[in-house]
Amino acid sequence: METQDEIDWSNCPLVEIKPGVQSGALVLRGTRMPVSAIIDNFDYGVSVSEIAEQFELPVDSVEAIVAYAKSHRVAHPV
């Protein structure tokens, strides 16, 4: 089983956790869209524009989430 790197979202102004929204998962600020769904789709090869269209999100928001994730991945020790 492949282990995915974790992303440190603690300093990202684009995400929020709201009790009662998506079971307390990280979501794109102002939406109910789980950040993990955006990143998982991108990691599986779905383009930023396709993700934005599929989930009805602004392209710039998806680009910003992907860029943040790329620069804040924390590798798991093996």
N, C-alpha and C positions, 0 to 999 in steps of 0.2 A: 504494500500500500504506500502510495506517494504521500509525503508530508509537505504541506504547503507552508511557506514562510509566513510568519505572523507579521502584521503591520501595526506599528505604533501610531494609533490615531489620536493620542492624547493632546497633541498640539494642532490638530486640524480643525479650523473654524467651519469646515464644510459639513461636518457630521454632528449629530446629537443623539443622546439617549433620552427617551421620554417614557416613563413608566406607563404601561398600558398600550404602547405603540410597538407592534411587531415583537411582543414579549420582551421588551427592553433591549432589543438588538440595536446596534448602531444603524442609524438611517441618515440619508441625505437630508441636511437641515431643511425644515419646512415641508418635508414630504413624509410619506410612509415607506419609501423605497429603501430596503436594506442595502447597505453599502456592500455587503458580502455578495449580493446578487450581481452588482455592477462588476466587481473585481473578478468573480468566478466566471462570468460570461466573457470578460476580456481575456482572462487566462486561457479559456477554451478556444480563443481565436475569433471571437465576435468583435467586429470593429466598433470604435467609439460611436460612429454615426448610426450603426445598426442598433446598438444598445439604447441610444437616445431615442430612436424611433420606436423601438419595441416597448420601452417603458414610459414613453411620452415625457422625456426629460430634456432639458436644454443641453445641447451638445457641449457647451462650454462647461457646464457642471460635471458632465461625465468625463470630459478631458481633464478637468482639475482633480477629480477623485482618482483617476488612473495615474496621473502624474505624481500626486502625493503618495499613492501606494507604492509606486516604483522607487521613490526616493526614501521611503521609510520602512522598507521590509527588514525584519529582524530574523536572521537565519537561526534555525534550531540546531543546537549542537548534536552531532551524530554519536 
